[in-house]
Amino acid sequence: MSGRTGEIYRIAWLPGTDVLHGTCHCGAEHTAEDPVAMWDWMLAHPRGHDLPGDGS
C-alpha cells in the first residue's frame, strides 16, 4: 500500500504459518497473526510503532 506522501508499507504472509511480517516505510519491522493488529502497528507511525501490549 502506498500513502499519499509516497510512503510504502509492505506486509508479507510467511508461508506455512498464520504470521504476517510487516515493514514500514521507516524500516521498522513487526510480525503479527492478526491483520488488524498489523495495520494498527503500521499506521501508529511516527509514534514509534508502540501499542499497548506490543512486545516489539
CHARMM-style PDB file with segment names, atoms N, HN, CA, C and O in Angstrom:
ATOM      1  N   MET     1       0.848  -1.177   0.000  1.00  0.00      PROA
ATOM      2  CA  MET     1       0.000   0.000   0.000  1.00  0.00      PROA
ATOM      3  C   MET     1       0.881   1.223   0.000  1.00  0.00      PROA
ATOM      4  O   MET     1       1.910   1.242   0.676  1.00  0.00      PROA
ATOM      5  N   SER     2       0.511   2.220  -0.726  1.00  0.00      PROA
ATOM      6  HN  SER     2      -0.325   2.205  -1.275  1.00  0.00      PROA
ATOM      7  CA  SER     2       1.273   3.454  -0.782  1.00  0.00      PROA
ATOM      8  C   SER     2       0.387   4.613  -0.362  1.00  0.00      PROA
ATOM      9  O   SER     2      -0.716   4.785  -0.880  1.00  0.00      PROA
ATOM     10  N   GLY     3       0.874   5.403   0.577  1.00  0.00      PROA
ATOM     11  HN  GLY     3       1.770   5.264   0.999  1.00  0.00      PROA
ATOM     12  CA  GLY     3       0.126   6.563   1.045  1.00  0.00      PROA
ATOM     13  C   GLY     3       0.278   7.741   0.108  1.00  0.00      PROA
ATOM     14  O   GLY     3       1.033   7.677  -0.862  1.00  0.00      PROA
ATOM     15  N   ARG     4      -0.422   8.793   0.388  1.00  0.00      PROA
ATOM     16  HN  ARG     4      -1.036   8.844   1.175  1.00  0.00      PROA
ATOM     17  CA  ARG     4      -0.383   9.992  -0.459  1.00  0.00      PROA
ATOM     18  C   ARG     4       0.987  10.642  -0.482  1.00  0.00      PROA
ATOM     19  O   ARG     4       1.330  11.323  -1.448  1.00  0.00      PROA
ATOM     20  N   THR     5       1.771  10.444   0.559  1.00  0.00      PROA
ATOM     21  HN  THR     5       1.492   9.890   1.344  1.00  0.00      PROA
ATOM     22  CA  THR     5       3.081  11.080   0.644  1.00  0.00      PROA
ATOM     23  C   THR     5       4.188  10.226   0.055  1.00  0.00      PROA
ATOM     24  O   THR     5       5.364  10.553   0.220  1.00  0.00      PROA
ATOM     25  N   GLY     6       3.847   9.145  -0.624  1.00  0.00      PROA
ATOM     26  HN  GLY     6       2.892   8.879  -0.758  1.00  0.00      PROA
ATOM     27  CA  GLY     6       4.832   8.269  -1.222  1.00  0.00      PROA
ATOM     28  C   GLY     6       5.387   7.232  -0.257  1.00  0.00      PROA
ATOM     29  O   GLY     6       6.350   6.538  -0.581  1.00  0.00      PROA
ATOM     30  N   GLU     7       4.792   7.119   0.923  1.00  0.00      PROA
ATOM     31  HN  GLU     7       4.009   7.683   1.187  1.00  0.00      PROA
ATOM     32  CA  GLU     7       5.226   6.138   1.904  1.00  0.00      PROA
ATOM     33  C   GLU     7       4.809   4.742   1.444  1.00  0.00      PROA
ATOM     34  O   GLU     7       3.701   4.554   0.943  1.00  0.00      PROA
ATOM     35  N   ILE     8       5.698   3.770   1.615  1.00  0.00      PROA
ATOM     36  HN  ILE     8       6.598   3.922   2.022  1.00  0.00      PROA
ATOM     37  CA  ILE     8       5.397   2.406   1.203  1.00  0.00      PROA
ATOM     38  C   ILE     8       5.387   1.508   2.428  1.00  0.00      PROA
ATOM     39  O   ILE     8       6.333   1.490   3.216  1.00  0.00      PROA
ATOM     40  N   TYR     9       4.301   0.765   2.571  1.00  0.00      PROA
ATOM     41  HN  TYR     9       3.532   0.779   1.932  1.00  0.00      PROA
ATOM     42  CA  TYR     9       4.145  -0.211   3.642  1.00  0.00      PROA
ATOM     43  C   TYR     9       4.074  -1.582   2.986  1.00  0.00      PROA
ATOM     44  O   TYR     9       3.362  -1.769   1.999  1.00  0.00      PROA
ATOM     45  N   ARG    10       4.817  -2.545   3.538  1.00  0.00      PROA
ATOM     46  HN  ARG    10       5.396  -2.393   4.340  1.00  0.00      PROA
ATOM     47  CA  ARG    10       4.794  -3.897   2.979  1.00  0.00      PROA
ATOM     48  C   ARG    10       4.361  -4.886   4.049  1.00  0.00      PROA
ATOM     49  O   ARG    10       4.847  -4.850   5.180  1.00  0.00      PROA
ATOM     50  N   ILE    11       3.450  -5.761   3.683  1.00  0.00      PROA
ATOM     51  HN  ILE    11       3.055  -5.791   2.765  1.00  0.00      PROA
ATOM     52  CA  ILE    11       3.044  -6.846   4.564  1.00  0.00      PROA
ATOM     53  C   ILE    11       3.113  -8.130   3.753  1.00  0.00      PROA
ATOM     54  O   ILE    11       2.515  -8.243   2.683  1.00  0.00      PROA
ATOM     55  N   ALA    12       3.853  -9.091   4.283  1.00  0.00      PROA
ATOM     56  HN  ALA    12       4.339  -8.999   5.152  1.00  0.00      PROA
ATOM     57  CA  ALA    12       4.014 -10.373   3.606  1.00  0.00      PROA
ATOM     58  C   ALA    12       3.535 -11.479   4.530  1.00  0.00      PROA
ATOM     59  O   ALA    12       3.762 -11.439   5.740  1.00  0.00      PROA
ATOM     60  N   TRP    13       2.875 -12.459   3.950  1.00  0.00      PROA
ATOM     61  HN  TRP    13       2.691 -12.492   2.968  1.00  0.00      PROA
ATOM     62  CA  TRP    13       2.455 -13.645   4.688  1.00  0.00      PROA
ATOM     63  C   TRP    13       3.626 -14.616   4.687  1.00  0.00      PROA
ATOM     64  O   TRP    13       4.228 -14.859   3.642  1.00  0.00      PROA
ATOM     65  N   LEU    14       3.955 -15.175   5.849  1.00  0.00      PROA
ATOM     66  HN  LEU    14       3.465 -14.978   6.699  1.00  0.00      PROA
ATOM     67  CA  LEU    14       5.034 -16.154   5.937  1.00  0.00      PROA
ATOM     68  C   LEU    14       4.440 -17.532   5.644  1.00  0.00      PROA
ATOM     69  O   LEU    14       3.718 -18.075   6.479  1.00  0.00      PROA
ATOM     70  N   PRO    15       4.727 -18.100   4.483  1.00  0.00      PROA
ATOM     71  CA  PRO    15       4.141 -19.375   4.067  1.00  0.00      PROA
ATOM     72  C   PRO    15       4.292 -20.467   5.132  1.00  0.00      PROA
ATOM     73  O   PRO    15       5.325 -20.582   5.791  1.00  0.00      PROA
ATOM     74  N   GLY    16       3.238 -21.254   5.275  1.00  0.00      PROA
ATOM     75  HN  GLY    16       2.399 -21.160   4.739  1.00  0.00      PROA
ATOM     76  CA  GLY    16       3.234 -22.340   6.227  1.00  0.00      PROA
ATOM     77  C   GLY    16       2.892 -21.919   7.650  1.00  0.00      PROA
ATOM     78  O   GLY    16       2.917 -22.737   8.570  1.00  0.00      PROA
ATOM     79  N   THR    17       2.571 -20.626   7.828  1.00  0.00      PROA
ATOM     80  HN  THR    17       2.551 -19.962   7.080  1.00  0.00      PROA
ATOM     81  CA  THR    17       2.229 -20.106   9.152  1.00  0.00      PROA
ATOM     82  C   THR    17       1.000 -19.218   9.033  1.00  0.00      PROA
ATOM     83  O   THR    17       0.481 -18.995   7.939  1.00  0.00      PROA
ATOM     84  N   ASP    18       0.545 -18.716  10.171  1.00  0.00      PROA
ATOM     85  HN  ASP    18       0.967 -18.897  11.059  1.00  0.00      PROA
ATOM     86  CA  ASP    18      -0.511 -17.703  10.202  1.00  0.00      PROA
ATOM     87  C   ASP    18       0.084 -16.333  10.494  1.00  0.00      PROA
ATOM     88  O   ASP    18      -0.623 -15.426  10.934  1.00  0.00      PROA
ATOM     89  N   VAL    19       1.377 -16.181  10.251  1.00  0.00      PROA
ATOM     90  HN  VAL    19       1.951 -16.917   9.894  1.00  0.00      PROA
ATOM     91  CA  VAL    19       2.107 -14.986  10.636  1.00  0.00      PROA
ATOM     92  C   VAL    19       2.261 -14.035   9.450  1.00  0.00      PROA
ATOM     93  O   VAL    19       2.551 -14.449   8.328  1.00  0.00      PROA
ATOM     94  N   LEU    20       2.059 -12.752   9.736  1.00  0.00      PROA
ATOM     95  HN  LEU    20       1.823 -12.416  10.648  1.00  0.00      PROA
ATOM     96  CA  LEU    20       2.298 -11.678   8.774  1.00  0.00      PROA
ATOM     97  C   LEU    20       3.566 -10.943   9.197  1.00  0.00      PROA
ATOM     98  O   LEU    20       3.798 -10.734  10.388  1.00  0.00      PROA
ATOM     99  N   HSD    21       4.378 -10.555   8.230  1.00  0.00      PROA
ATOM    100  HN  HSD    21       4.189 -10.725   7.262  1.00  0.00      PROA
ATOM    101  CA  HSD    21       5.590  -9.783   8.511  1.00  0.00      PROA
ATOM    102  C   HSD    21       5.438  -8.442   7.819  1.00  0.00      PROA
ATOM    103  O   HSD    21       5.275  -8.374   6.600  1.00  0.00      PROA
ATOM    104  N   GLY    22       5.494  -7.376   8.608  1.00  0.00      PROA
ATOM    105  HN  GLY    22       5.627  -7.432   9.597  1.00  0.00      PROA
ATOM    106  CA  GLY    22       5.320  -6.041   8.056  1.00  0.00      PROA
ATOM    107  C   GLY    22       6.594  -5.234   8.109  1.00  0.00      PROA
ATOM    108  O   GLY    22       7.380  -5.344   9.051  1.00  0.00      PROA
ATOM    109  N   THR    23       6.793  -4.416   7.082  1.00  0.00      PROA
ATOM    110  HN  THR    23       6.155  -4.327   6.317  1.00  0.00      PROA
ATOM    111  CA  THR    23       7.912  -3.486   7.041  1.00  0.00      PROA
ATOM    112  C   THR    23       7.350  -2.102   6.739  1.00  0.00      PROA
ATOM    113  O   THR    23       6.693  -1.894   5.720  1.00  0.00      PROA
ATOM    114  N   CYS    24       7.615  -1.171   7.629  1.00  0.00      PROA
ATOM    115  HN  CYS    24       8.150  -1.340   8.457  1.00  0.00      PROA
ATOM    116  CA  CYS    24       7.143   0.207   7.477  1.00  0.00      PROA
ATOM    117  C   CYS    24       8.081   0.975   6.543  1.00  0.00      PROA
ATOM    118  O   CYS    24       9.206   0.546   6.287  1.00  0.00      PROA
ATOM    119  N   HSD    25       7.612   2.095   6.047  1.00  0.00      PROA
ATOM    120  HN  HSD    25       6.698   2.444   6.254  1.00  0.00      PROA
ATOM    121  CA  HSD    25       8.441   2.931   5.178  1.00  0.00      PROA
ATOM    122  C   HSD    25       9.687   3.427   5.896  1.00  0.00      PROA
ATOM    123  O   HSD    25      10.663   3.802   5.247  1.00  0.00      PROA
ATOM    124  N   CYS    26       9.671   3.435   7.249  1.00  0.00      PROA
ATOM    125  HN  CYS    26       8.878   3.131   7.776  1.00  0.00      PROA
ATOM    126  CA  CYS    26      10.829   3.905   8.021  1.00  0.00      PROA
ATOM    127  C   CYS    26      11.849   2.795   8.244  1.00  0.00      PROA
ATOM    128  O   CYS    26      12.935   3.044   8.767  1.00  0.00      PROA
ATOM    129  N   GLY    27      11.500   1.559   7.848  1.00  0.00      PROA
ATOM    130  HN  GLY    27      10.617   1.357   7.423  1.00  0.00      PROA
ATOM    131  CA  GLY    27      12.405   0.436   8.011  1.00  0.00      PROA
ATOM    132  C   GLY    27      12.102  -0.435   9.215  1.00  0.00      PROA
ATOM    133  O   GLY    27      12.678  -1.515   9.344  1.00  0.00      PROA
ATOM    134  N   ALA    28      11.210   0.001  10.109  1.00  0.00      PROA
ATOM    135  HN  ALA    28      10.742   0.878  10.005  1.00  0.00      PROA
ATOM    136  CA  ALA    28      10.838  -0.805  11.268  1.00  0.00      PROA
ATOM    137  C   ALA    28      10.105  -2.056  10.787  1.00  0.00      PROA
ATOM    138  O   ALA    28       9.379  -2.019   9.794  1.00  0.00      PROA
ATOM    139  N   GLU    29      10.305  -3.173  11.511  1.00  0.00      PROA
ATOM    140  HN  GLU    29      10.894  -3.203  12.318  1.00  0.00      PROA
ATOM    141  CA  GLU    29       9.673  -4.437  11.147  1.00  0.00      PROA
ATOM    142  C   GLU    29       8.890  -4.979  12.326  1.00  0.00      PROA
ATOM    143  O   GLU    29       9.193  -4.692  13.484  1.00  0.00      PROA
ATOM    144  N   HSD    30       7.861  -5.781  12.005  1.00  0.00      PROA
ATOM    145  HN  HSD    30       7.614  -6.015  11.064  1.00  0.00      PROA
ATOM    146  CA  HSD    30       6.969  -6.316  13.030  1.00  0.00      PROA
ATOM    147  C   HSD    30       6.304  -7.570  12.480  1.00  0.00      PROA
ATOM    148  O   HSD    30       6.085  -7.687  11.274  1.00  0.00      PROA
ATOM    149  N   THR    31       5.979  -8.518  13.380  1.00  0.00      PROA
ATOM    150  HN  THR    31       6.156  -8.423  14.360  1.00  0.00      PROA
ATOM    151  CA  THR    31       5.204  -9.680  12.974  1.00  0.00      PROA
ATOM    152  C   THR    31       3.947  -9.761  13.823  1.00  0.00      PROA
ATOM    153  O   THR    31       3.946  -9.357  14.986  1.00  0.00      PROA
ATOM    154  N   ALA    32       2.888 -10.278  13.243  1.00  0.00      PROA
ATOM    155  HN  ALA    32       2.888 -10.606  12.299  1.00  0.00      PROA
ATOM    156  CA  ALA    32       1.608 -10.436  13.931  1.00  0.00      PROA
ATOM    157  C   ALA    32       0.777 -11.474  13.191  1.00  0.00      PROA
ATOM    158  O   ALA    32       0.960 -11.695  11.994  1.00  0.00      PROA
ATOM    159  N   GLU    33      -0.139 -12.108  13.917  1.00  0.00      PROA
ATOM    160  HN  GLU    33      -0.288 -11.929  14.889  1.00  0.00      PROA
ATOM    161  CA  GLU    33      -1.066 -13.045  13.279  1.00  0.00      PROA
ATOM    162  C   GLU    33      -2.357 -12.351  12.868  1.00  0.00      PROA
ATOM    163  O   GLU    33      -3.063 -12.842  11.987  1.00  0.00      PROA
ATOM    164  N   ASP    34      -2.676 -11.235  13.481  1.00  0.00      PROA
ATOM    165  HN  ASP    34      -2.102 -10.837  14.197  1.00  0.00      PROA
ATOM    166  CA  ASP    34      -3.926 -10.517  13.225  1.00  0.00      PROA
ATOM    167  C   ASP    34      -3.682  -9.366  12.244  1.00  0.00      PROA
ATOM    168  O   ASP    34      -2.916  -8.454  12.552  1.00  0.00      PROA
ATOM    169  N   PRO    35      -4.321  -9.393  11.068  1.00  0.00      PROA
ATOM    170  CA  PRO    35      -4.121  -8.318  10.096  1.00  0.00      PROA
ATOM    171  C   PRO    35      -4.483  -6.936  10.641  1.00  0.00      PROA
ATOM    172  O   PRO    35      -3.828  -5.949  10.306  1.00  0.00      PROA
ATOM    173  N   VAL    36      -5.510  -6.859  11.471  1.00  0.00      PROA
ATOM    174  HN  VAL    36      -6.042  -7.660  11.744  1.00  0.00      PROA
ATOM    175  CA  VAL    36      -5.903  -5.558  12.027  1.00  0.00      PROA
ATOM    176  C   VAL    36      -4.804  -5.038  12.957  1.00  0.00      PROA
ATOM    177  O   VAL    36      -4.472  -3.853  12.927  1.00  0.00      PROA
ATOM    178  N   ALA    37      -4.243  -5.924  13.781  1.00  0.00      PROA
ATOM    179  HN  ALA    37      -4.513  -6.887  13.805  1.00  0.00      PROA
ATOM    180  CA  ALA    37      -3.154  -5.524  14.671  1.00  0.00      PROA
ATOM    181  C   ALA    37      -1.947  -5.058  13.861  1.00  0.00      PROA
ATOM    182  O   ALA    37      -1.257  -4.113  14.245  1.00  0.00      PROA
ATOM    183  N   MET    38      -1.701  -5.731  12.737  1.00  0.00      PROA
ATOM    184  HN  MET    38      -2.262  -6.498  12.425  1.00  0.00      PROA
ATOM    185  CA  MET    38      -0.574  -5.332  11.892  1.00  0.00      PROA
ATOM    186  C   MET    38      -0.776  -3.929  11.348  1.00  0.00      PROA
ATOM    187  O   MET    38       0.137  -3.106  11.406  1.00  0.00      PROA
ATOM    188  N   TRP    39      -1.960  -3.645  10.820  1.00  0.00      PROA
ATOM    189  HN  TRP    39      -2.702  -4.313  10.773  1.00  0.00      PROA
ATOM    190  CA  TRP    39      -2.221  -2.301  10.286  1.00  0.00      PROA
ATOM    191  C   TRP    39      -2.236  -1.258  11.391  1.00  0.00      PROA
ATOM    192  O   TRP    39      -1.784  -0.135  11.168  1.00  0.00      PROA
ATOM    193  N   ASP    40      -2.738  -1.588  12.571  1.00  0.00      PROA
ATOM    194  HN  ASP    40      -3.106  -2.500  12.752  1.00  0.00      PROA
ATOM    195  CA  ASP    40      -2.682  -0.650  13.699  1.00  0.00      PROA
ATOM    196  C   ASP    40      -1.232  -0.288  14.004  1.00  0.00      PROA
ATOM    197  O   ASP    40      -0.909   0.876  14.237  1.00  0.00      PROA
ATOM    198  N   TRP    41      -0.361  -1.298  13.999  1.00  0.00      PROA
ATOM    199  HN  TRP    41      -0.623  -2.244  13.810  1.00  0.00      PROA
ATOM    200  CA  TRP    41       1.059  -1.051  14.254  1.00  0.00      PROA
ATOM    201  C   TRP    41       1.655  -0.187  13.147  1.00  0.00      PROA
ATOM    202  O   TRP    41       2.357   0.786  13.422  1.00  0.00      PROA
ATOM    203  N   MET    42       1.373  -0.545  11.896  1.00  0.00      PROA
ATOM    204  HN  MET    42       0.802  -1.335  11.672  1.00  0.00      PROA
ATOM    205  CA  MET    42       1.923   0.220  10.771  1.00  0.00      PROA
ATOM    206  C   MET    42       1.522   1.685  10.825  1.00  0.00      PROA
ATOM    207  O   MET    42       2.352   2.582  10.672  1.00  0.00      PROA
ATOM    208  N   LEU    43       0.248   1.906  11.045  1.00  0.00      PROA
ATOM    209  HN  LEU    43      -0.426   1.178  11.169  1.00  0.00      PROA
ATOM    210  CA  LEU    43      -0.268   3.272  10.983  1.00  0.00      PROA
ATOM    211  C   LEU    43      -0.017   4.062  12.259  1.00  0.00      PROA
ATOM    212  O   LEU    43      -0.379   5.236  12.329  1.00  0.00      PROA
ATOM    213  N   ALA    44       0.597   3.447  13.278  1.00  0.00      PROA
ATOM    214  HN  ALA    44       0.891   2.493  13.222  1.00  0.00      PROA
ATOM    215  CA  ALA    44       0.954   4.164  14.500  1.00  0.00      PROA
ATOM    216  C   ALA    44       2.157   5.083  14.269  1.00  0.00      PROA
ATOM    217  O   ALA    44       2.456   5.930  15.110  1.00  0.00      PROA
ATOM    218  N   HSD    45       2.838   4.927  13.154  1.00  0.00      PROA
ATOM    219  HN  HSD    45       2.595   4.239  12.470  1.00  0.00      PROA
ATOM    220  CA  HSD    45       3.995   5.760  12.824  1.00  0.00      PROA
ATOM    221  C   HSD    45       3.550   7.216  12.730  1.00  0.00      PROA
ATOM    222  O   HSD    45       2.508   7.455  12.120  1.00  0.00      PROA
ATOM    223  N   PRO    46       4.223   8.178  13.262  1.00  0.00      PROA
ATOM    224  CA  PRO    46       5.598   8.164  13.761  1.00  0.00      PROA
ATOM    225  C   PRO    46       5.724   8.045  15.279  1.00  0.00      PROA
ATOM    226  O   PRO    46       6.745   8.447  15.838  1.00  0.00      PROA
ATOM    227  N   ARG    47       4.739   7.518  15.941  1.00  0.00      PROA
ATOM    228  HN  ARG    47       3.910   7.191  15.487  1.00  0.00      PROA
ATOM    229  CA  ARG    47       4.785   7.439  17.407  1.00  0.00      PROA
ATOM    230  C   ARG    47       5.641   6.284  17.883  1.00  0.00      PROA
ATOM    231  O   ARG    47       5.473   5.826  19.014  1.00  0.00      PROA
ATOM    232  N   GLY    48       6.537   5.807  17.072  1.00  0.00      PROA
ATOM    233  HN  GLY    48       6.674   6.179  16.154  1.00  0.00      PROA
ATOM    234  CA  GLY    48       7.435   4.734  17.471  1.00  0.00      PROA
ATOM    235  C   GLY    48       6.848   3.354  17.315  1.00  0.00      PROA
ATOM    236  O   GLY    48       7.462   2.369  17.724  1.00  0.00      PROA
ATOM    237  N   HSD    49       5.661   3.264  16.729  1.00  0.00      PROA
ATOM    238  HN  HSD    49       5.162   4.065  16.397  1.00  0.00      PROA
ATOM    239  CA  HSD    49       5.013   1.979  16.497  1.00  0.00      PROA
ATOM    240  C   HSD    49       4.689   1.250  17.792  1.00  0.00      PROA
ATOM    241  O   HSD    49       4.446   0.043  17.761  1.00  0.00      PROA
ATOM    242  N   ASP    50       4.678   1.930  18.916  1.00  0.00      PROA
ATOM    243  HN  ASP    50       4.875   2.909  18.942  1.00  0.00      PROA
ATOM    244  CA  ASP    50       4.383   1.276  20.185  1.00  0.00      PROA
ATOM    245  C   ASP    50       2.882   1.250  20.416  1.00  0.00      PROA
ATOM    246  O   ASP    50       2.216   2.285  20.373  1.00  0.00      PROA
ATOM    247  N   LEU    51       2.358   0.057  20.663  1.00  0.00      PROA
ATOM    248  HN  LEU    51       2.899  -0.783  20.698  1.00  0.00      PROA
ATOM    249  CA  LEU    51       0.945  -0.111  21.006  1.00  0.00      PROA
ATOM    250  C   LEU    51       0.875  -0.814  22.352  1.00  0.00      PROA
ATOM    251  O   LEU    51       1.775  -1.587  22.680  1.00  0.00      PROA
ATOM    252  N   PRO    52      -0.167  -0.570  23.142  1.00  0.00      PROA
ATOM    253  CA  PRO    52      -0.299  -1.274  24.414  1.00  0.00      PROA
ATOM    254  C   PRO    52      -0.224  -2.787  24.206  1.00  0.00      PROA
ATOM    255  O   PRO    52      -0.917  -3.343  23.354  1.00  0.00      PROA
ATOM    256  N   GLY    53       0.623  -3.439  24.993  1.00  0.00      PROA
ATOM    257  HN  GLY    53       1.186  -2.987  25.685  1.00  0.00      PROA
ATOM    258  CA  GLY    53       0.756  -4.880  24.898  1.00  0.00      PROA
ATOM    259  C   GLY    53       1.621  -5.348  23.738  1.00  0.00      PROA
ATOM    260  O   GLY    53       1.726  -6.551  23.499  1.00  0.00      PROA
ATOM    261  N   ASP    54       2.241  -4.427  23.014  1.00  0.00      PROA
ATOM    262  HN  ASP    54       2.156  -3.450  23.208  1.00  0.00      PROA
ATOM    263  CA  ASP    54       3.076  -4.773  21.872  1.00  0.00      PROA
ATOM    264  C   ASP    54       4.463  -5.159  22.368  1.00  0.00      PROA
ATOM    265  O   ASP    54       5.133  -4.374  23.039  1.00  0.00      PROA
ATOM    266  N   GLY    55       4.881  -6.358  22.038  1.00  0.00      PROA
ATOM    267  HN  GLY    55       4.337  -6.996  21.493  1.00  0.00      PROA
ATOM    268  CA  GLY    55       6.168  -6.833  22.504  1.00  0.00      PROA
ATOM    269  C   GLY    55       7.335  -6.472  21.622  1.00  0.00      PROA
ATOM    270  O   GLY    55       8.461  -6.864  21.926  1.00  0.00      PROA
ATOM    271  N   SER    56       7.125  -5.746  20.548  1.00  0.00      PROA
ATOM    272  HN  SER    56       6.210  -5.427  20.301  1.00  0.00      PROA
ATOM    273  CA  SER    56       8.257  -5.442  19.677  1.00  0.00      PROA
ATOM    274  C   SER    56       8.642  -3.992  19.746  1.00  0.00      PROA
ATOM    275  OT1 SER    56       9.580  -3.569  19.069  1.00  0.00      PROA
TER     276      SER     56
END
